[in-house]
């Protein structure tokens, strides 16, 4: 799990939250993550349901409905905030790497 109350997100955490920008059920989340990442990231059922439980407890997601034994979830405002903070953190890391690579190329 992430450190210090979701200071940073693991890759599975990030993609679960990203997937829940639209309402989805568990299997739909797993399919979306695989599609988004071209199969590079796969979140197993055990990991997914542990994350959903934690995210719901932390009010990052909310259950929107239950239909035919499928629980549907969606990102909350707080979940969107956490996701955007992580996105900006990743962007800063990428920018740092790009700057280092440019500097190395100029030498």
matplotlib code that plots the C-alpha trace (Angstrom):
import matplotlib.pyplot as plt

x = [0.0, 1.0, 2.9, 1.6, -2.2, -1.8, 1.1, 2.1, 0.1, 1.3, 0.7, -2.3, -3.8, -3.3, -5.0, -7.9, -8.6, -8.1, -10.6, -13.2, -13.5, -16.4, -18.7, -17.5, -17.8, -14.9, -14.4, -15.0, -12.2, -9.8, -10.7, -10.3, -6.8, -5.7, -7.0, -5.5, -2.1, -2.1, -1.9, 1.2, -0.6, -2.9, -4.6, -5.8, -9.1, -7.6, -5.6, -8.5, -11.1, -8.6, -8.0, -11.7, -12.4, -9.6, -10.6, -14.2, -13.1, -10.9, -13.8, -11.8, -14.6, -18.2, -20.4, -23.1, -25.3, -25.5, -26.9, -27.0, -24.3, -22.1, -21.0, -20.5, -18.1, -17.1, -14.4, -15.4, -14.1, -11.4, -10.5, -10.2, -8.0, -5.7, -5.5, -4.6, -1.9, -0.3, -0.6, 1.3, 3.9, 4.5, 4.6, 7.3, 9.4, 9.1, 10.1, 13.2, 14.2, 13.7, 15.8, 18.6, 18.5, 18.7, 21.6, 23.4, 22.8, 24.3, 27.6]
y = [0.0, 3.6, 5.4, 8.0, 7.9, 7.8, 10.1, 8.2, 5.6, 2.2, 1.5, -0.7, 1.9, 4.6, 2.6, 1.5, 5.2, 6.2, 3.6, 4.8, 8.2, 6.4, 4.1, 0.5, -2.8, -5.0, -7.0, -3.9, -2.2, -5.1, -5.0, -1.3, -1.4, -4.1, -2.1, 1.2, -0.3, -2.6, -5.5, -4.2, -3.8, -6.5, -6.3, -9.5, -9.9, -10.2, -7.0, -5.2, -6.0, -5.1, -1.7, -1.1, -1.8, 0.6, 3.3, 3.1, 3.4, 6.4, 8.0, 8.0, 6.0, 5.4, 2.5, 3.7, 0.6, -3.1, -5.0, -8.8, -9.2, -6.6, -3.7, -0.5, 2.3, 5.8, 8.2, 10.8, 14.4, 13.4, 10.4, 12.7, 15.1, 12.2, 11.0, 14.4, 15.0, 11.7, 12.6, 15.8, 14.0, 11.6, 14.5, 16.2, 13.0, 12.6, 16.2, 15.7, 12.6, 14.4, 17.3, 14.9, 13.1, 16.5, 17.6, 14.3, 14.6, 18.1, 16.9]
z = [0.0, -0.2, 2.5, 4.9, 4.1, 0.3, 0.0, -3.1, -4.9, -6.1, -9.8, -9.1, -6.8, -9.4, -12.1, -9.9, -9.1, -12.7, -13.8, -11.4, -13.1, -14.6, -12.7, -12.9, -11.1, -10.0, -13.2, -15.3, -13.4, -14.1, -17.8, -18.0, -16.4, -18.8, -21.8, -20.6, -20.1, -23.1, -20.7, -18.9, -15.6, -14.3, -11.0, -9.5, -7.8, -4.3, -4.7, -6.3, -3.7, -0.9, -2.6, -3.1, 0.6, 1.6, -0.9, 0.2, 3.9, 3.1, 1.1, -2.1, -3.8, -3.1, -4.0, -6.4, -6.7, -6.5, -9.5, -9.9, -7.2, -8.9, -6.8, -8.8, -7.6, -8.6, -7.6, -5.0, -5.0, -2.5, -4.7, -7.7, -5.7, -4.6, -8.2, -9.5, -6.9, -7.9, -11.6, -10.9, -8.9, -11.8, -14.3, -12.1, -12.0, -15.8, -16.3, -14.1, -16.1, -19.4, -18.2, -17.1, -20.5, -22.4, -20.3, -20.9, -24.7, -24.7, -23.2]

ax = plt.figure().add_subplot(projection="3d")
ax.plot(x, y, z, "-o")
ax.set_aspect("equal")
plt.show()
